[in-house]
Amino acid sequence: DLHSAVHSFPTRRSSDLTTPATCSANGTASIANYAAGLTYTSTPVGATVGALGAITGTAGTAYTFTARDASTCTSAASDSVTIPVQLTTPAVPTVSTTPATCSANGTASIANYAAGLTYVSTPVGATVGALGVISGTAGTAYTFTARDAFTCTSAASASVTIPVQLAAPAAPTATTTPATCSANGTASIANYAAGLTY
């Protein structure tokens, strides 16, 4: 009968009553043996039980529930159940560079690198190593996302380009004109460029 149904309200582990959170939403909690004719009360107050036993409350808060029938007979409390909190998305990678020199490319790195994350480049081909150092094709613009063990993925970073080694000027090409009986010859740099210092 209803009275015995209320008093046989079983205790259940939280895992029996929840579905996992995802990267984009909290998980869910419900009363597996929900009955439409009963009134459910949470401790602490604030959670409600809706159609089909779905629990609405504050994610991350542990609740217990009792069931009360029309005769005010009340069950024992359930085991504690917590609505799983939405999984945390990794921070957007923060990229930085150091300048190129005349003898080497510059460098690029992820300033907020975390060893437990997987970094994926767009376009593909760049990798992120220890301490966040980026290896890729100098001169190519990359963006990066960070993915954790739950496959939660950050938004893309700002674009970053490994600076290309600075180009050395061409070797000067010297030319001369012959001397004459009345004057010295001349010498000049055939590939002279006004912006260079000789």
N, C-alpha and C positions, 0 to 999 in steps of 0.2 A: 504494500500500500504506500501512499505518499509519505506517511510518517516514517516508515522504515527506509524509503528511498532517500529521504533527507539525511537520516542518521547513518546511512551507509556511504555518505559522500567520501570517496577515497582520497588518501593523500597520494600525491604524485611528485616525482622529481621534476624540477624546472625543465629539464631537457625533454620531458615527455609533453610539455605544454607549449614549447616555443618552436619557431622557425628562425634560422640564423639571419643576422643582419647582413646587408650587402654594402657595396661601396656607395650606393646611391640612396639607401633607405634603411630605417630601423627594421629589426626583425619583428615578429609578431608573437603574441602569447594568447592562449585560449584555454578555456575549461573543457577538457575532453569529454566529460560526462554531463555537459550542460543540459538543463531541462528548462523549457520555456516557462513553466509555471512557478519557478523558484525565483527568489530575490537574492542577489549576490552582493555581499558587502566586503570591501577591501580593508586591510590594515597594512600600512597607514591609509587613511581615507584619501580619496581622489581618483581611484581607478574605478571604471565602470565595466560591466559585462553586457555586451550587446547580442544581436542575433547570432545564433550558432555558437555562442560562447566566446566570441572575440573580445579580448580585453583591451580597453583603451586606458592609457595612463602615461606616466612619465617614464620614458626609456631610461634604463639604468637604475631604476628604483625597484627594490625587492618588495613584493606584496604577498600577503596570504589572503585567502578568501574563505568566507563561510556562506552556506546556502540556507535560506529560511523559507519555509512554506507558508501557506495561507493561515495555518494554525499557529504560526510563530515558532514552530519547532525549528531548531537551528543545528546544523551539522557541526562537527569538529572542523578546525581550520585545515585548509590545504597545506601542502608543503609550499615553501617560498618559491615564487616565480618572478623573473625579471624580464621585461621586454628588452631584447638585445639592442644595444646602441649602434647606430650606423657606423660602419668601419671608417677609420680616418684615412683620407686621401693624402698621399705624400705631397709635400710642399713643391711648388713649381721650381724647377732647377734655376739657380741664379748663375749666369755665365759671365766669365771675365777673360780678358786677354792680356798678354804682354807683347810689346812691339817686336817686330822683326828687326834683324841687324843686317849688316853687309855680308855676314858669314853664315847666317842661319835663319830659318823661319822663326816667327814668334811662337807663342804658346797660347792655348786656350784651356780653360778648366771650369769645373762646376764648383762654385764657392761653397755651396751648402751640401756638398756630397755626403751621402750616408752609405756605409759599406753594405748594409742589408738590402739596398734597393737595386733594381735593374734599370739601367738607363738605355733608352732606345732613341736612335737618331732618325731624323727626316731631313734629307734623303738617307737611305741606309748606307752603311759603310764606315761610319765613325764609331769608335768605342770609347768607353770611359774606364780608366784604370784606377790604380791606387791613388788615393788623395784627390780624386776627381779630375785627373789629367786626361784631356781629350786627345785621342789619336785619330787623324783623318787626313783628308786631302787639303793641303794649304790652298787658300783662295776659294774654297767651297763654303757656302753659307749653310749652316745646320741649325735645326732646332732639336731640343731633347725633351722627352717625357721621362718621369720616374715611376716605376711600378714596384709594388711591394709583394710580399708573399701571398697576399689574398687577391692579387691581380688588380687591386685598386690603383688607378693611374692618374697622375697629376695632369694639369693642363700643360701645354707646351711652353717651353722657355722662349725667351727672346732669341732672335737669330744671332748666331756667333760664327765668326770666320777666323780660322787660324791664319795670322798674317803671313804673307809670302815674303821670303828672303828678299832684301833690297837688291836691286840690280846694280852691279858695279859698272862704272863708265867704261867704254871701249878704250883700249890702249891708244894713246895718241900716235898718229901717223905723221912722221916728220918728212918734209920735202925741202929741197934746196934748189936755188938757181946759181949758175956758175958765176965766179968772180970775173971781172973784166980788167983791162989795163988801167981803168980809171976808177974802179969801185969794187968794194967787196961784193961777194955774192949775197944772197938772202936765204933765210931758213924760215919755214912756217909749219904750222900744224894743219894738215889737210882736213882733218875731221874735227876742227875746232867747234866747240859749242859754248855759247856765251854764258850759260848758267853754271859752267864748271870752273873750278879753281885749278890752275896749272902750277 
